[in-house]
Amino acid sequence: MTNYRAHPHQIQPTFLSTTNHLSTIGYHLGYEHQSHFCTAFKRKYGVSPSLFRDQQNKVLASA
């Protein structure tokens, strides 16, 4: 595993384009622990990744 971590602005496109578990997404973005990924995501977007995904899915379903 590299020490690279995705910047928070890089998280959203990856996150929205997959149905993978949060731990898998975080790992592929360079976060060793899901909690670190969730913290970075929440810091950037103001909501947890799971809530963000739920909100986006509702928006896409109503479109």
N, C-alpha and C positions, 0 to 999 in steps of 0.2 A: 504494500500500500504506500502510495506517495504521500507527502505532506501537503499536497495541494488541496485547497478547499475552494469550492466555487463561491464567488461573491454572491450575496443575496439577490442581486438583479439577474443572475444567471439561473436561479432556482426555478422561477415561475414557468418558463417555457418547458423545461424538462419535466417539471412536476405535473403540468396540465396535459402533457402528451403521453402519459402512461397510467396504467392502473396498478403499478407495482406497489408493494408495501412501503411505508415511510422509511423503514430501516434500509431497504434495498436502494431506494432513491438517495438517501443520505450517504450511504456507502459509496455509491457511484459518483457522487459529487465531492467526495473526499472527506466526509465526516465519519469518523470511526464509531461514534455513538449516535443513536437516533435522537437523544436528548439535545445534543449539540446542533444537529440539523434543525430540530424543531425550534430551538431558541433563536437561531439565526433567522429562520423563516418568520417567526412571530415578531422579531425585532424589525424586520423589513416591511411586513404586510399588516401587522397589528392583530392578526388572528392566527390560531394554530393551523398547521398544514391540513389537518383533517377537516376542520371547519371551512377553510378556504376552498378545498376540493368540493365539499358538499355544496357550498354557495355557487361555485362555478358550474357544477353539474346541473343545478336547478336553472341557472341562466341559460345554459345550452339546451336543456330540455324544453324550455318554454319558447325558444327561438324557432 
